[in-house]
Amino acid sequence: MKAFLAAVAVMAMITVAAPFALQQIGFSAADAGTGSAVRLD
């Protein structure tokens, strides 16, 4: 049971921290979805 709770806690921490970490390294979903190679019909 302790391992399960630890895994849930780690998953929650990753879920919360991921957007901040990705923003710090310069990843942006807006940048990935815009540009000359993206067609919006």
N, C-alpha and C positions, 0 to 999 in steps of 0.2 A: 504493500500500500504506500510505503514511503517513496518508493521509486516512481510510482504513478503520480503522486502529488508533486514530486520534484520535476517530472517531465511536463506536467501541466503548467507549473510555475515557469519553467524555462520557455515553453512555447508562448505563454502570455508575455513574457519579457521580450522575446524576439519580435512578436507581433507589434508591441508598442514601440520598440526601439528601431525597427527596420525603416520606417519612413524618415526618421531623423538622420539615420546613418546614410541612407541613399541620397538625401538632400545635401549632406555634407560633402559627398564625393561628386556631386554635380549631376546626378541622374534626375531627370524630370520627365514625367509621363507626357507633359505638354510638348516638350521638345521631341520626344519619340513619335508623337502623333501629328507633327506638323513638319512642313518642309516641302521641297520641290518634288520629292518622290512619293508624296502622299496624295491620293486622289479622293476628293470628297464630292461625290455625285449626289 
